[in-house]
Amino acid sequence: MEQTPTRITNQSPFVNALRLFPMVEDVSDYNANRLLECGHPIAEIKAVHTGANASSASPDDAGGLDLEQLKLSVT
């Protein structure tokens, strides 16, 4: 059985909906695009590693956070 995608004409109820992505890269791409689309300045905060092994931790150890910088929309 094939499933045909449904086109949603009124997307406003879904603007702030929770989104699930199959890959971490998809999440990063979505977040980066949303930051660019918002039209606000973007603050880039460089990471400060504290602790003996903090700089060698993986993104998985940090809950998926980028270990080098954090980007935030400034409104």
N, C-alpha and C positions, 0 to 999 in steps of 0.2 A: 504494500500500500504506500503510495506517495503522499507526502504532505506538502501542500501549497502554502507558501508564506502569505500571511494576511497583511495587507497594507493598512496601517493605522493613520487615519486622517486627522484626528484630534490627539496630538501627542502631549498636550499640556498636563494631563494627569500623571504622565510618566516622567516628567522632567526631573523630579527628585526621587525617582524610584530606585530601590536597591538593584544593583546590577551584579550578575555573576559571570565571570569570565573563565574559560577553560585553561588559560595559560597566564602566568604572572606577567609575561611581556604584554599581553592584551590589556591588562590593568594599567601598566605603565603608560602604554600608548594612549589609552582613554583619558587618563589623568592629565597627561601632557597636553593633549588636544583641548580639554576643558579649560585648563589654565590659559592657553593661548586665546580661546574663544571668549573668555570672560571680559576682556578689554581693560582689565585693571593692571596696574604694575605688579610685577612678580618679584618677591623677595627671595633671594637665594642665600640660604644660611649654610655655611660650611660646617661640617661635623668636627667636633672636638672629642677625641677619643680619650677616655679616662679608664684606668685599670690596666692591669698587666697584659691582657689578651684582647682588649677592645678593638685595636686597629686590625687585628687578624680575624675578627669574627666574620661570619657569613651573613648575607641578608636574611637567611632563614633564622639565624640566631637572634636577629634584631626584629623579628616579626614582619619581615618583608621590606623593611625600610632601606632606602638607599644609604649606603655607609659613608658616602662622601659629602652629600649635600641634601638639604630639604628645601623644596620650592613651595612657597605659599602665595596666594593671591592677597594683595594689600588693598583693602577697600576703605 
